[in-house]
Every structure is written in C-alpha cells, then in structure tokens.
Amino acid sequence: MPTVTPPTKSIENLTRTLDSTLENVDVAETAVLAIAARAGFAGLDLSLIGLAVREITTNAIVHGNQYDRGKKVFVAASRTYNRLEVTIADQGCGFDPDSVADCRSAEALLRPSGRGLYLARTFMNELHVLHGDLCGTAVVMVKYLDRLPRPDVSC
C-alpha cells in the first residue's frame, strides 16, 4: 500500500496590520484562534496558542514599538494539514534574544514582566526570532497538529 504524505500547501492564510495599542492584543489573539480552531486545534492547545500570541503581540507593542501609534504590528498566520504557523512582527529597534534573562532565575522571579518569550517558546513546538532587514523583529511560532498521514483507501 503506498504511503500518503500529508499536504504541506497552505490551506488558509490571514494577515492583520495593527496599531500599537494594547487593545489590539485581543484582535490578534481572536484572529489567530479562529484559524487555529479551523485547523483542528481545540481545548488546551487553543488556550496555549492564544497565550503565546498574546505574549508576543504584547512584546511587539510594548518593547518593540514602545506604544508608538505610528508603528505597526504585523500578524500573519497560515495553516496546513498538520501545522499552524504564526508570525508577529514589529517596527522597533530589534533585540538579541540571547540577552533576555532567564525568567526562572532567582533574580528574575519577582519581576513583574519578562516571561512572554519563555512562555511562548514553551507553549509552541517551534519559536524563531528573526531580525528585519531595516528594523524590527519578527517572531515565528509553529504548533503541530498530532495527525497521522491519512491512509490511501483507493482500490
């Protein structure tokens, strides 16, 4: 019986360009959760995806764009048969992800912030921090669906 490889072509895509206001964290989360649900994610997985999107969008607004309404946050999501990919980008000065303190360290435990990148990395299967050509940072997150290839049922 031949092996069937799941399709890798995008089934659905979304893009949003958002002002740098905290109200738009909800907009980003709602849009991504809708596509994630249509991809087949449910329950705890949806909650974790939502939290990851909230954390990274908040970072883009607060740390990247520093609440500058003249700067935008770009949200893109796509789904395939077995994965959801979310990219959140800002127009800030960028940062070195290796310079971010470990939020589990003793000196960081009592800080009121500094856990977003760690949480998103924990909740998603992949997280990549990319630097823009001119400015800004893009965070690409991937969450895989636990699906096996569909068997070939043709005779």
GUMIVEX-637463 format. One record per residue: residue in three letters; x, y, z of N, C-alpha, C, O in turn; residue number from 1. Coordinates in nm, 2 decimals, always signed. Layout:
N
(r Ala,(X,Y,Z),(X,Y,Z),(X,Y,Z),(X,Y,Z),NUM)
...
//
This chain:
155
(r Met,(+0.09,-0.12,+0.00),(+0.00,+0.00,+0.00),(+0.09,+0.12,+0.00),(+0.18,+0.13,+0.08),1)
(r Pro,(+0.07,+0.22,-0.09),(+0.15,+0.34,-0.09),(+0.13,+0.43,+0.03),(+0.02,+0.43,+0.09),2)
(r Thr,(+0.24,+0.50,+0.07),(+0.23,+0.59,+0.18),(+0.18,+0.73,+0.12),(+0.23,+0.77,+0.02),3)
(r Val,(+0.10,+0.79,+0.20),(+0.04,+0.92,+0.16),(+0.11,+1.03,+0.25),(+0.11,+1.02,+0.37),4)
(r Thr,(+0.17,+1.12,+0.18),(+0.23,+1.23,+0.25),(+0.13,+1.34,+0.27),(+0.06,+1.38,+0.18),5)
(r Pro,(+0.11,+1.39,+0.40),(+0.01,+1.50,+0.42),(+0.05,+1.62,+0.34),(+0.17,+1.65,+0.32),6)
(r Pro,(-0.05,+1.69,+0.29),(-0.02,+1.81,+0.21),(+0.05,+1.92,+0.29),(+0.02,+1.94,+0.41),7)
(r Thr,(+0.15,+1.99,+0.24),(+0.22,+2.10,+0.31),(+0.18,+2.23,+0.25),(+0.22,+2.33,+0.31),8)
(r Lys,(+0.10,+2.23,+0.15),(+0.05,+2.36,+0.10),(-0.05,+2.43,+0.19),(-0.13,+2.36,+0.26),9)
(r Ser,(-0.04,+2.56,+0.20),(-0.12,+2.64,+0.29),(-0.27,+2.62,+0.25),(-0.31,+2.63,+0.13),10)
(r Ile,(-0.35,+2.59,+0.35),(-0.50,+2.58,+0.33),(-0.57,+2.71,+0.35),(-0.66,+2.74,+0.28),11)
(r Glu,(-0.51,+2.79,+0.44),(-0.57,+2.92,+0.48),(-0.47,+3.01,+0.53),(-0.37,+2.97,+0.60),12)
(r Asn,(-0.48,+3.14,+0.49),(-0.38,+3.24,+0.54),(-0.46,+3.36,+0.59),(-0.57,+3.39,+0.55),13)
(r Leu,(-0.40,+3.43,+0.69),(-0.46,+3.56,+0.73),(-0.35,+3.65,+0.76),(-0.24,+3.62,+0.80),14)
(r Thr,(-0.37,+3.78,+0.74),(-0.28,+3.89,+0.77),(-0.36,+4.00,+0.84),(-0.47,+4.03,+0.80),15)
(r Arg,(-0.30,+4.06,+0.94),(-0.35,+4.18,+1.00),(-0.24,+4.28,+1.02),(-0.13,+4.24,+1.06),16)
(r Thr,(-0.27,+4.41,+1.00),(-0.18,+4.52,+1.03),(-0.25,+4.59,+1.14),(-0.36,+4.65,+1.13),17)
(r Leu,(-0.18,+4.60,+1.26),(-0.25,+4.66,+1.38),(-0.17,+4.78,+1.43),(-0.05,+4.78,+1.42),18)
(r Asp,(-0.24,+4.87,+1.49),(-0.18,+4.98,+1.56),(-0.12,+4.93,+1.69),(-0.16,+4.83,+1.74),19)
(r Ser,(-0.02,+5.00,+1.74),(+0.05,+4.96,+1.86),(-0.03,+5.00,+1.99),(+0.02,+5.09,+2.06),20)
(r Thr,(-0.14,+4.94,+2.01),(-0.22,+4.97,+2.13),(-0.25,+4.83,+2.19),(-0.27,+4.73,+2.12),21)
(r Leu,(-0.26,+4.83,+2.32),(-0.29,+4.70,+2.39),(-0.42,+4.64,+2.36),(-0.44,+4.52,+2.37),22)
(r Glu,(-0.52,+4.73,+2.31),(-0.65,+4.67,+2.27),(-0.63,+4.58,+2.15),(-0.71,+4.48,+2.14),23)
(r Asn,(-0.53,+4.59,+2.07),(-0.51,+4.51,+1.96),(-0.45,+4.37,+1.99),(-0.44,+4.29,+1.90),24)
(r Val,(-0.41,+4.35,+2.11),(-0.37,+4.22,+2.15),(-0.49,+4.12,+2.14),(-0.47,+4.01,+2.09),25)
(r Asp,(-0.61,+4.17,+2.18),(-0.73,+4.09,+2.16),(-0.76,+4.06,+2.02),(-0.80,+3.95,+1.98),26)
(r Val,(-0.74,+4.16,+1.93),(-0.76,+4.14,+1.79),(-0.67,+4.03,+1.73),(-0.72,+3.94,+1.66),27)
(r Ala,(-0.55,+4.04,+1.77),(-0.45,+3.94,+1.72),(-0.49,+3.80,+1.77),(-0.49,+3.70,+1.69),28)
(r Glu,(-0.52,+3.79,+1.90),(-0.55,+3.66,+1.95),(-0.68,+3.60,+1.89),(-0.68,+3.48,+1.85),29)
(r Thr,(-0.78,+3.68,+1.88),(-0.91,+3.63,+1.82),(-0.89,+3.58,+1.68),(-0.94,+3.48,+1.64),30)
(r Ala,(-0.81,+3.66,+1.60),(-0.79,+3.62,+1.46),(-0.71,+3.49,+1.45),(-0.75,+3.40,+1.37),31)
(r Val,(-0.61,+3.47,+1.53),(-0.53,+3.35,+1.52),(-0.60,+3.23,+1.58),(-0.59,+3.12,+1.52),32)
(r Leu,(-0.68,+3.25,+1.68),(-0.75,+3.14,+1.74),(-0.86,+3.09,+1.64),(-0.89,+2.97,+1.64),33)
(r Ala,(-0.92,+3.18,+1.56),(-1.02,+3.14,+1.47),(-0.96,+3.04,+1.36),(-1.01,+2.94,+1.33),34)
(r Ile,(-0.84,+3.08,+1.31),(-0.77,+2.99,+1.21),(-0.72,+2.87,+1.28),(-0.72,+2.76,+1.21),35)
(r Ala,(-0.68,+2.88,+1.40),(-0.63,+2.76,+1.47),(-0.74,+2.66,+1.50),(-0.72,+2.54,+1.48),36)
(r Ala,(-0.86,+2.71,+1.53),(-0.98,+2.62,+1.55),(-1.01,+2.55,+1.42),(-1.05,+2.43,+1.42),37)
(r Arg,(-1.01,+2.63,+1.31),(-1.04,+2.57,+1.18),(-0.94,+2.46,+1.14),(-0.96,+2.37,+1.06),38)
(r Ala,(-0.82,+2.48,+1.19),(-0.71,+2.38,+1.16),(-0.73,+2.25,+1.24),(-0.67,+2.15,+1.20),39)
(r Gly,(-0.81,+2.26,+1.34),(-0.84,+2.14,+1.42),(-0.79,+2.14,+1.56),(-0.80,+2.04,+1.64),40)
(r Phe,(-0.73,+2.25,+1.61),(-0.68,+2.26,+1.75),(-0.81,+2.29,+1.83),(-0.90,+2.35,+1.79),41)
(r Ala,(-0.80,+2.24,+1.96),(-0.91,+2.25,+2.05),(-0.86,+2.25,+2.19),(-0.74,+2.22,+2.22),42)
(r Gly,(-0.95,+2.29,+2.29),(-0.92,+2.28,+2.43),(-0.79,+2.35,+2.47),(-0.77,+2.46,+2.44),43)
(r Leu,(-0.70,+2.27,+2.54),(-0.58,+2.33,+2.60),(-0.49,+2.38,+2.49),(-0.43,+2.48,+2.51),44)
(r Asp,(-0.48,+2.31,+2.37),(-0.40,+2.36,+2.26),(-0.44,+2.50,+2.22),(-0.35,+2.59,+2.20),45)
(r Leu,(-0.57,+2.52,+2.21),(-0.62,+2.66,+2.17),(-0.58,+2.76,+2.28),(-0.54,+2.87,+2.24),46)
(r Ser,(-0.59,+2.72,+2.40),(-0.56,+2.82,+2.51),(-0.41,+2.85,+2.50),(-0.37,+2.97,+2.52),47)
(r Leu,(-0.32,+2.75,+2.48),(-0.18,+2.78,+2.48),(-0.14,+2.86,+2.36),(-0.05,+2.95,+2.37),48)
(r Ile,(-0.20,+2.84,+2.24),(-0.18,+2.92,+2.12),(-0.22,+3.06,+2.15),(-0.14,+3.16,+2.12),49)
(r Gly,(-0.34,+3.08,+2.21),(-0.38,+3.21,+2.24),(-0.29,+3.29,+2.34),(-0.26,+3.41,+2.32),50)
(r Leu,(-0.24,+3.22,+2.44),(-0.15,+3.28,+2.53),(-0.02,+3.32,+2.46),(+0.04,+3.43,+2.49),51)
(r Ala,(+0.03,+3.23,+2.38),(+0.16,+3.26,+2.31),(+0.14,+3.39,+2.22),(+0.23,+3.47,+2.21),52)
(r Val,(+0.03,+3.39,+2.15),(+0.00,+3.51,+2.06),(-0.01,+3.64,+2.14),(+0.04,+3.74,+2.11),53)
(r Arg,(-0.08,+3.63,+2.26),(-0.10,+3.74,+2.34),(+0.04,+3.79,+2.39),(+0.07,+3.91,+2.39),54)
(r Glu,(+0.12,+3.70,+2.44),(+0.25,+3.74,+2.49),(+0.34,+3.81,+2.39),(+0.40,+3.91,+2.41),55)
(r Ile,(+0.35,+3.75,+2.27),(+0.44,+3.80,+2.16),(+0.38,+3.93,+2.11),(+0.46,+4.02,+2.07),56)
(r Thr,(+0.25,+3.94,+2.09),(+0.19,+4.07,+2.04),(+0.21,+4.18,+2.15),(+0.25,+4.29,+2.11),57)
(r Thr,(+0.20,+4.15,+2.27),(+0.22,+4.24,+2.38),(+0.37,+4.29,+2.37),(+0.40,+4.41,+2.38),58)
(r Asn,(+0.46,+4.20,+2.36),(+0.60,+4.23,+2.35),(+0.63,+4.32,+2.23),(+0.70,+4.42,+2.24),59)
(r Ala,(+0.56,+4.30,+2.11),(+0.58,+4.38,+1.99),(+0.53,+4.52,+2.02),(+0.60,+4.62,+1.98),60)
(r Ile,(+0.42,+4.53,+2.09),(+0.36,+4.67,+2.12),(+0.44,+4.74,+2.22),(+0.48,+4.86,+2.20),61)
(r Val,(+0.47,+4.67,+2.33),(+0.54,+4.74,+2.45),(+0.69,+4.76,+2.43),(+0.74,+4.87,+2.44),62)
(r His,(+0.76,+4.65,+2.40),(+0.90,+4.66,+2.39),(+0.95,+4.69,+2.25),(+1.05,+4.77,+2.23),63)
(r Gly,(+0.89,+4.64,+2.15),(+0.93,+4.67,+2.01),(+0.90,+4.81,+1.97),(+0.98,+4.89,+1.94),64)
(r Asn,(+0.77,+4.83,+1.96),(+0.72,+4.96,+1.91),(+0.70,+5.07,+2.02),(+0.68,+5.18,+1.99),65)
(r Gln,(+0.72,+5.03,+2.14),(+0.71,+5.12,+2.26),(+0.58,+5.21,+2.25),(+0.59,+5.33,+2.28),66)
(r Tyr,(+0.47,+5.14,+2.22),(+0.34,+5.21,+2.22),(+0.33,+5.32,+2.11),(+0.23,+5.40,+2.12),67)
(r Asp,(+0.42,+5.33,+2.02),(+0.42,+5.43,+1.92),(+0.31,+5.40,+1.82),(+0.32,+5.30,+1.74),68)
(r Arg,(+0.21,+5.48,+1.82),(+0.09,+5.46,+1.73),(+0.13,+5.47,+1.58),(+0.05,+5.43,+1.49),69)
(r Gly,(+0.24,+5.53,+1.55),(+0.29,+5.55,+1.42),(+0.35,+5.42,+1.37),(+0.38,+5.40,+1.25),70)
(r Lys,(+0.38,+5.33,+1.46),(+0.44,+5.20,+1.42),(+0.34,+5.09,+1.43),(+0.25,+5.09,+1.51),71)
(r Lys,(+0.35,+4.99,+1.34),(+0.25,+4.89,+1.33),(+0.31,+4.75,+1.38),(+0.43,+4.73,+1.39),72)
(r Val,(+0.21,+4.67,+1.41),(+0.24,+4.53,+1.44),(+0.17,+4.45,+1.33),(+0.06,+4.47,+1.30),73)
(r Phe,(+0.25,+4.35,+1.27),(+0.20,+4.27,+1.16),(+0.18,+4.13,+1.21),(+0.27,+4.07,+1.27),74)
(r Val,(+0.06,+4.08,+1.19),(+0.03,+3.94,+1.23),(-0.01,+3.86,+1.11),(-0.09,+3.91,+1.03),75)
(r Ala,(+0.06,+3.75,+1.09),(+0.03,+3.66,+0.98),(+0.02,+3.52,+1.03),(+0.09,+3.48,+1.12),76)
(r Ala,(-0.08,+3.45,+0.98),(-0.10,+3.31,+1.02),(-0.13,+3.22,+0.90),(-0.20,+3.27,+0.81),77)
(r Ser,(-0.09,+3.10,+0.90),(-0.12,+3.01,+0.79),(-0.14,+2.87,+0.85),(-0.07,+2.84,+0.95),78)
(r Arg,(-0.22,+2.79,+0.79),(-0.24,+2.66,+0.83),(-0.23,+2.56,+0.72),(-0.27,+2.59,+0.60),79)
(r Thr,(-0.17,+2.45,+0.75),(-0.16,+2.34,+0.65),(-0.24,+2.22,+0.72),(-0.30,+2.24,+0.82),80)
(r Tyr,(-0.22,+2.11,+0.65),(-0.29,+1.99,+0.71),(-0.25,+1.96,+0.85),(-0.33,+1.91,+0.93),81)
(r Asn,(-0.12,+1.98,+0.88),(-0.07,+1.94,+1.01),(+0.00,+2.04,+1.10),(+0.07,+2.01,+1.19),82)
(r Arg,(-0.01,+2.17,+1.06),(+0.05,+2.27,+1.14),(-0.01,+2.41,+1.12),(-0.07,+2.44,+1.02),83)
(r Leu,(+0.01,+2.49,+1.23),(-0.02,+2.63,+1.23),(+0.10,+2.71,+1.24),(+0.19,+2.68,+1.33),84)
(r Glu,(+0.12,+2.81,+1.16),(+0.24,+2.90,+1.17),(+0.19,+3.04,+1.19),(+0.11,+3.09,+1.11),85)
(r Val,(+0.25,+3.11,+1.29),(+0.21,+3.24,+1.33),(+0.33,+3.33,+1.33),(+0.43,+3.29,+1.39),86)
(r Thr,(+0.33,+3.44,+1.26),(+0.44,+3.54,+1.26),(+0.38,+3.67,+1.31),(+0.28,+3.72,+1.27),87)
(r Ile,(+0.46,+3.73,+1.41),(+0.42,+3.86,+1.47),(+0.55,+3.94,+1.46),(+0.65,+3.91,+1.51),88)
(r Ala,(+0.53,+4.06,+1.39),(+0.65,+4.14,+1.36),(+0.62,+4.29,+1.41),(+0.50,+4.33,+1.40),89)
(r Asp,(+0.72,+4.35,+1.45),(+0.71,+4.49,+1.49),(+0.80,+4.58,+1.41),(+0.88,+4.53,+1.32),90)
(r Gln,(+0.80,+4.71,+1.43),(+0.88,+4.81,+1.37),(+0.98,+4.87,+1.46),(+1.02,+4.99,+1.44),91)
(r Gly,(+1.01,+4.80,+1.57),(+1.11,+4.86,+1.67),(+1.25,+4.85,+1.63),(+1.28,+4.82,+1.51),92)
(r Cys,(+1.34,+4.86,+1.73),(+1.48,+4.86,+1.71),(+1.54,+4.72,+1.71),(+1.66,+4.70,+1.68),93)
(r Gly,(+1.46,+4.62,+1.74),(+1.51,+4.48,+1.74),(+1.57,+4.45,+1.88),(+1.60,+4.54,+1.96),94)
(r Phe,(+1.60,+4.32,+1.90),(+1.67,+4.28,+2.02),(+1.74,+4.15,+2.00),(+1.72,+4.08,+1.91),95)
(r Asp,(+1.83,+4.12,+2.09),(+1.91,+4.00,+2.09),(+1.84,+3.90,+2.18),(+1.84,+3.92,+2.30),96)
(r Pro,(+1.78,+3.79,+2.13),(+1.71,+3.70,+2.22),(+1.80,+3.63,+2.32),(+1.75,+3.59,+2.42),97)
(r Asp,(+1.93,+3.63,+2.29),(+2.02,+3.56,+2.39),(+2.05,+3.66,+2.50),(+2.10,+3.61,+2.61),98)
(r Ser,(+2.01,+3.78,+2.49),(+2.03,+3.88,+2.60),(+1.91,+3.88,+2.70),(+1.92,+3.95,+2.80),99)
(r Val,(+1.81,+3.81,+2.67),(+1.69,+3.81,+2.75),(+1.72,+3.72,+2.87),(+1.76,+3.60,+2.86),100)
(r Ala,(+1.70,+3.77,+2.99),(+1.73,+3.70,+3.11),(+1.64,+3.58,+3.13),(+1.52,+3.58,+3.09),101)
(r Asp,(+1.69,+3.47,+3.19),(+1.61,+3.35,+3.22),(+1.51,+3.39,+3.32),(+1.55,+3.42,+3.44),102)
(r Cys,(+1.38,+3.39,+3.29),(+1.28,+3.43,+3.39),(+1.27,+3.33,+3.50),(+1.19,+3.36,+3.60),103)
(r Arg,(+1.33,+3.22,+3.50),(+1.33,+3.12,+3.61),(+1.44,+3.15,+3.71),(+1.45,+3.08,+3.81),104)
(r Ser,(+1.53,+3.24,+3.68),(+1.64,+3.27,+3.77),(+1.59,+3.34,+3.90),(+1.48,+3.40,+3.89),105)
(r Ala,(+1.67,+3.32,+4.00),(+1.62,+3.38,+4.13),(+1.60,+3.53,+4.12),(+1.50,+3.58,+4.18),106)
(r Glu,(+1.69,+3.60,+4.05),(+1.67,+3.75,+4.05),(+1.56,+3.79,+3.96),(+1.51,+3.90,+3.97),107)
(r Ala,(+1.51,+3.70,+3.87),(+1.40,+3.74,+3.78),(+1.26,+3.70,+3.83),(+1.16,+3.74,+3.78),108)
(r Leu,(+1.26,+3.61,+3.93),(+1.13,+3.56,+3.97),(+1.03,+3.66,+4.02),(+0.91,+3.64,+4.00),109)
(r Leu,(+1.08,+3.77,+4.08),(+0.99,+3.87,+4.14),(+0.96,+3.98,+4.05),(+0.89,+4.07,+4.08),110)
(r Arg,(+1.02,+3.98,+3.93),(+1.00,+4.09,+3.83),(+0.85,+4.08,+3.78),(+0.80,+3.97,+3.76),111)
(r Pro,(+0.79,+4.19,+3.76),(+0.65,+4.19,+3.71),(+0.64,+4.15,+3.56),(+0.53,+4.13,+3.52),112)
(r Ser,(+0.75,+4.15,+3.49),(+0.74,+4.11,+3.35),(+0.86,+4.03,+3.31),(+0.95,+4.00,+3.40),113)
(r Gly,(+0.87,+3.99,+3.18),(+0.99,+3.92,+3.14),(+0.97,+3.77,+3.11),(+1.07,+3.69,+3.10),114)
(r Arg,(+0.84,+3.73,+3.10),(+0.81,+3.59,+3.09),(+0.75,+3.55,+2.95),(+0.74,+3.43,+2.92),115)
(r Gly,(+0.72,+3.65,+2.87),(+0.65,+3.63,+2.75),(+0.72,+3.54,+2.65),(+0.66,+3.44,+2.60),116)
(r Leu,(+0.84,+3.56,+2.62),(+0.92,+3.48,+2.52),(+0.93,+3.34,+2.57),(+0.92,+3.25,+2.50),117)
(r Tyr,(+0.96,+3.33,+2.70),(+0.97,+3.19,+2.76),(+0.84,+3.11,+2.75),(+0.84,+3.00,+2.71),118)
(r Leu,(+0.73,+3.18,+2.78),(+0.60,+3.11,+2.78),(+0.57,+3.07,+2.63),(+0.52,+2.96,+2.61),119)
(r Ala,(+0.58,+3.16,+2.54),(+0.55,+3.13,+2.40),(+0.64,+3.02,+2.35),(+0.59,+2.93,+2.28),120)
(r Arg,(+0.77,+3.02,+2.39),(+0.85,+2.91,+2.34),(+0.81,+2.78,+2.41),(+0.82,+2.67,+2.34),121)
(r Thr,(+0.76,+2.78,+2.53),(+0.71,+2.66,+2.60),(+0.58,+2.61,+2.54),(+0.56,+2.49,+2.53),122)
(r Phe,(+0.49,+2.70,+2.50),(+0.36,+2.66,+2.45),(+0.35,+2.61,+2.31),(+0.27,+2.54,+2.27),123)
(r Met,(+0.45,+2.66,+2.23),(+0.45,+2.62,+2.09),(+0.56,+2.52,+2.06),(+0.65,+2.50,+2.14),124)
(r Asn,(+0.55,+2.45,+1.95),(+0.65,+2.35,+1.91),(+0.78,+2.41,+1.86),(+0.89,+2.36,+1.89),125)
(r Glu,(+0.77,+2.53,+1.80),(+0.89,+2.60,+1.75),(+0.87,+2.75,+1.77),(+0.76,+2.80,+1.77),126)
(r Leu,(+0.98,+2.82,+1.80),(+0.98,+2.96,+1.81),(+1.11,+3.01,+1.75),(+1.22,+2.97,+1.80),127)
(r His,(+1.10,+3.10,+1.66),(+1.22,+3.16,+1.59),(+1.21,+3.31,+1.60),(+1.11,+3.37,+1.57),128)
(r Val,(+1.32,+3.38,+1.64),(+1.33,+3.52,+1.64),(+1.41,+3.57,+1.52),(+1.53,+3.53,+1.51),129)
(r Leu,(+1.35,+3.65,+1.44),(+1.42,+3.69,+1.32),(+1.44,+3.85,+1.32),(+1.35,+3.91,+1.38),130)
(r His,(+1.54,+3.90,+1.26),(+1.56,+4.04,+1.26),(+1.52,+4.09,+1.12),(+1.56,+4.03,+1.02),131)
(r Gly,(+1.45,+4.21,+1.12),(+1.41,+4.27,+1.00),(+1.53,+4.32,+0.92),(+1.63,+4.35,+0.98),132)
(r Asp,(+1.51,+4.34,+0.79),(+1.61,+4.40,+0.70),(+1.65,+4.54,+0.74),(+1.76,+4.58,+0.75),133)
(r Leu,(+1.55,+4.62,+0.77),(+1.57,+4.76,+0.81),(+1.56,+4.78,+0.96),(+1.64,+4.85,+1.02),134)
(r Cys,(+1.46,+4.73,+1.02),(+1.44,+4.74,+1.16),(+1.33,+4.64,+1.21),(+1.28,+4.56,+1.12),135)
(r Gly,(+1.31,+4.63,+1.33),(+1.21,+4.54,+1.39),(+1.25,+4.40,+1.41),(+1.36,+4.35,+1.37),136)
(r Thr,(+1.16,+4.33,+1.47),(+1.18,+4.19,+1.50),(+1.05,+4.11,+1.45),(+0.94,+4.16,+1.46),137)
(r Ala,(+1.07,+3.99,+1.40),(+0.96,+3.90,+1.37),(+0.98,+3.77,+1.45),(+1.09,+3.72,+1.46),138)
(r Val,(+0.88,+3.73,+1.52),(+0.88,+3.61,+1.59),(+0.79,+3.51,+1.52),(+0.67,+3.54,+1.49),139)
(r Val,(+0.84,+3.40,+1.48),(+0.77,+3.29,+1.40),(+0.75,+3.18,+1.50),(+0.84,+3.12,+1.56),140)
(r Met,(+0.62,+3.14,+1.52),(+0.58,+3.03,+1.61),(+0.51,+2.92,+1.53),(+0.43,+2.96,+1.44),141)
(r Val,(+0.54,+2.80,+1.56),(+0.48,+2.69,+1.49),(+0.42,+2.59,+1.59),(+0.48,+2.56,+1.69),142)
(r Lys,(+0.30,+2.55,+1.57),(+0.23,+2.45,+1.65),(+0.18,+2.34,+1.56),(+0.11,+2.36,+1.46),143)
(r Tyr,(+0.22,+2.21,+1.59),(+0.19,+2.10,+1.50),(+0.06,+2.03,+1.56),(+0.04,+2.02,+1.68),144)
(r Leu,(-0.02,+1.99,+1.46),(-0.14,+1.90,+1.50),(-0.08,+1.76,+1.51),(+0.00,+1.72,+1.43),145)
(r Asp,(-0.13,+1.69,+1.60),(-0.10,+1.54,+1.61),(-0.18,+1.46,+1.52),(-0.28,+1.40,+1.56),146)
(r Arg,(-0.15,+1.46,+1.39),(-0.22,+1.39,+1.29),(-0.13,+1.29,+1.23),(-0.01,+1.33,+1.19),147)
(r Leu,(-0.18,+1.17,+1.20),(-0.10,+1.08,+1.12),(-0.14,+1.09,+0.98),(-0.25,+1.14,+0.95),148)
(r Pro,(-0.05,+1.06,+0.89),(-0.09,+1.06,+0.75),(-0.22,+0.98,+0.72),(-0.23,+0.88,+0.78),149)
(r Arg,(-0.30,+1.03,+0.64),(-0.42,+0.96,+0.60),(-0.39,+0.85,+0.51),(-0.31,+0.86,+0.42),150)
(r Pro,(-0.45,+0.73,+0.54),(-0.42,+0.61,+0.46),(-0.48,+0.63,+0.32),(-0.58,+0.69,+0.30),151)
(r Asp,(-0.42,+0.56,+0.22),(-0.47,+0.56,+0.09),(-0.58,+0.45,+0.08),(-0.55,+0.33,+0.10),152)
(r Val,(-0.70,+0.49,+0.06),(-0.81,+0.40,+0.06),(-0.86,+0.36,-0.08),(-0.96,+0.30,-0.09),153)
(r Ser,(-0.78,+0.41,-0.18),(-0.83,+0.38,-0.32),(-0.79,+0.23,-0.35),(-0.70,+0.18,-0.29),154)
(r Cys,(-0.87,+0.17,-0.43),(-0.85,+0.03,-0.47),(-0.76,+0.02,-0.59),(-0.73,-0.09,-0.63),155)
//
